[in-house]
Structure formats: structure tokens, C-alpha cells
Amino acid sequence: MRVPVAFVCACVSVALGAQQERPSFQTTTRLVEFTLVAVDQKGSPVTDLGRDEVVVHVDGRRRDVSFFQYEGAAAATHQATLLPTGVFSNRLEYSPGPPRSISAIVLDALNTEPSQVMWARAQVTRSLRALAPDTRVAVYHLGTTLGVIHDFTDDLESLREKIAKSTVSLPAQTPSSIDSMARDAEQLLAIFPEDQVLQVLLRHQTSQIEAEGVYNATVRQRRLALTLRALETLGQHLAGIPGRKNVVWIGGGISMLTVTGAMGFGPHGGAEGREEEVRRSAQRLAQQGVALYVVDARGLRVPKQLDAAIGSSLPLRGARPFELQQQTEDVSADPLPAASLLADLTGGRVIKNTNDPIEGVAQAARDMRGAYSVGFYANEVPDGKWNRLTVRVTRPGVRVVHRQGFLAEQPVAEPARWSREQWLMAAADPIGSTAVALDATFQGVAEAEPGMVVLTVQLDPSTLYFRPVGGRLTAEVEFGIADKAADGRVQLHSEGGSFALGGGDSPQQAQGGLFYTRRWVPTEGTRTIRIMVRDTLTGRQGTLDVPYDRVRGIQPRSPGVERGIGAEARTPDLGVTNAKTLG
């Protein structure tokens, strides 16, 4: 059962490390950051643009560029910051590798024929040999859910081994081949003379083919929903990484137009567009800084009349009786319109008509060398609308590729709480989220029940949404703590509440963190403790997985002894104790 609880904000510079003093802004002022790729007339990256050469317009109104940084230089080797015993974080500065700009590869087995998936996997493994040794790459597998083959690493040999050993899961539903059905039906019709029996058989075969077309449309609609959900999950996972986030999606693609029957007519006829659904997902990905490189894994495409397998379906006499049904399937199954929409809105590209699926990885790498981060301040009150973003460069012969806009994120009117089923799904999801930055401290407790630990979660206030409530800026959040056993058992605790900033403070000014504390004895057999935080007004999430064997060895502290500087946050019914900063 989730019980409301009020949490308190602590503004202390110790908590989030050394930070420069920030200016005061109105609560509606926010920095909008995006990346662009600059290339010359030959398509080569431009590496020496200056801030004064970039002109930004939002919905036709010019904005001053407040932040400008070249991202294409080779990143200096970054050693992960060693955290004290019992302290964990999902923030990128505590992980090895360059802190800005990465590439992720998604091998799509949900929308792709198995043979094409195997070919793409082999090509990805081969292409990794050509990458620079310090390149940070991650590879994910898209089936009915999104899985991790290997998260970000610069150990390319380990990555190749993981890809080679990964299994390709077959989709639960596979569309029927309308071309094959038409070919078989035409050969059957060719046996019969031109009489009434032939007409009856023709109507029967037509009905069967169109019924299969309806089934195919249902399969594709389900795949579209699963794919968009997976891509947005990946966007949440990458949200905390600054700079350019290239996602190379290699697969058969999704269709956003469903047409059935004979081009929409007849007993099985119909048409439905899913463009708005795809557009909204693309906008949310763009908001996370993801640039989507869509690679059509179907390879080189030849006209149907030149394809040996399909060309054999030509009837022995007369016109093709099922040509309208075949054309309907072609329109309904075409993934390129959705691919173009996703790539254009996010500032990526579509790579098609090639037998080398790694061209997407190569294109993303080329674009990275001409990448810049650009930022400007937006002052409008968030209204949830998409603001069109246009960028031009004053230098002749240079063109830029960038996302087409940004969302003026508007929170929901009332906090949307999760059900227990939603928390359990989040606990089981192999993909975490960095959209909400969090740190965690574990401590043992002396003179308490054996095995008891104290968890203090510290949140970065700049990753939450605050709204005025009773004269104070307040963020509405939920916490979930899951004890996960090796056999899949999960013991879940969740509760919701709010954080209130001190009078006159704003999220931009808060130098410290927001604290939540819980004490409990993890269940027997716990292998991993997953900490989950969710902003109930925006849906943004933060997750952190902590191996339990790194918690059990923590030395107990004496009761009443607190580390660092903290704030009072007592709610006796829920066991929320004095919060502490991370040491």
C-alpha cells in the first residue's frame, strides 16, 4: 500500500559536488539544449564552426545562443570516479568512458526476418573491429521487449563476444506473404476454364487473401506499439547522457499506415493512419537528445517484376486477379514513411537500399565528427506543444542536420500514481533510466535487527518538475524499492510524496539534493536491490541497480550518528528518518 508522505529539500553544495554559482531564473526559464551536425557540400564534417555563425529560430523567432560546444573531438580518457563504500549512483560522471556523445546499436528481431537479423548481427560484429579502441558503444536486442546485449563499454572484444553469443528470438506473430498466396491462387485458377466455377473460386481466393491482409495489419499494429515503447524506453535509459546520442536501429522497420481489402474497398476494406502516434514518439525521443539512424535491413530492393520469386506469380492468361490486394499489402507494409518521420524529427538519417547494415554505424560515426551542442533559454510557460526549431549557418556551403523541434513539457494536472503491477514491470525491466539523476548511500545499523540496512536516496532537483503549491515550489514523486532474487522473485515497497523547496529557491538555484530514507531487512535470497524514482507530473524516471553483496559487507553505524550535512525529513509511520548527504 502506498501512503502519501512529505519530504523536505536540503540545499547543500557538498551533496552534488563542486558547482559554480548559478544565476536566478524564473521558474518558466529553462535551457533547451540540442545537437546539430555540420557538413560541407561534399558531405564531409565541418569542425571549426563558431557560435556567431549559428542562427537559431523557434517558431520563427530568433533566439540568442547561450551555449555552444564542439562535440566531435576525440574524447579524453575519462576514469570513473571511485565512490566510497556503500555509495552508488546512476550519474554518468561516475562511469568510465567519455561523459558526452555515444552510439547505441539496436538489433531488431521483432520487425525483421530471421535471416536478415543473423546477417546484421554478423556485420555488426565485423564492423566493431574498425572502431577506435576508446569508442563507447552499446548493443541492444529488440524482441517483444528491449533487452541488453551489452551496455556501454569501450571493451570492443568483450562486446563482439557478447554479440556472437546472443540468441535471436523469433517474433510470436509473423505476417503472411500475400505475394506467395497470390501466386498459389493464380496457379490454382489457371487450371479452371472460364466458367461460373472459376468466378466462385476467384471470390473465395480473394476473400482469403484479404482476410490474411487484415491479420497482417493487426500484427504490424502490435509491432508498432511494441517498437515505439522500446525506443522510448531506450531514450529514458540514455536521457542522463549529455551531448549527442546516436541510436542506430537496424531492422525491417514499422508501418504507420494500415490499408486492407482492395486498396481500402470491399468487405475487408479499411484504412487507418498511425502517423500521429509515431510523431509523438519521435518528439519524445528528440526531447531526450536521441538522433535516430534507421537502417533498412531488407537490403537492396528490386522491382517486383524483376524478382524471380514474385515474378513467377504472373498468371498464365489475362490480367493479374489479385493485383489490388498485393498493392494494398505493399502500401500497408512500407516502413520508409515512418523511418523518414522518425529520422527527420530527431535529427538522424535513413539508410536504405544497401546490403551493408553497418552503413548506419559508419554514418553515425561520420556525423559525430561534425557534431555541436547548442543551447538557448526558453521563457514561455510550458504548454505541452511542439515548438519548431530551425537552424541555419551563415558560412556559405555549410548545411546542418538537427532535430526539428522541442517539447515545451507540460506536466499532468494531477500526479499520476503507479499501480503495483506497473511497479513490478519497472522492477523487471532490464533497461534502466537516467532521466532522473540519483545517488544512494547504504549503511548498516548497529544494535538493530540482523541484516537491517539504511538507504538514503539523494535526487538532483534539476531533473524533477516543480510547480507552485501553497507558495512553495513542489515536486511530486514516487519511490520504489525492489529486492530481486536470482529466481525472479521480487519483494516490492513503494510510496509517494512531495519535495518542497525553501522559500525563494528555484530548481536552478538548488545546490544540494532532495533526500529520502528507508530502513528494512532485505528478503532472503536477494541478489539485486533496484531503486526506482518517478516524477509523477512528467513521468520521468531514474533507476539504480545495486548488487546486494556490495551492501551486506557495509559496517554498521551507531544509532544517532549521521554523516555529512542533512535536512530533517521525519514521518514516523513510514520510517523516514533524518536524511544525510552522500559522504
PyMOL commands that set and color helices and strands:
alter all, ss='L'
color gray80, all
select helices_A, chain A and resi 51-53+92-94+114-130+156-165+178-189+196-238+275-287+304-306+308-311+323-333+336-346+359-368+420-428+461-463+548-550+572-574
alter helices_A, ss='H'
color red, helices_A
select strands_A, chain A and resi 5-10+30-39+54-58+61-63+67-70+87-89+102-108+137-142+146-153+245-251+257-262+265-273+290-296+349-351+371-378+386-393+399-402+405-407+438-445+453-459+467-469+472-485+490-500+513-520+526-535+541-547+556-557
alter strands_A, ss='S'
color yellow, strands_A
deselect
rebuild
show_as cartoon
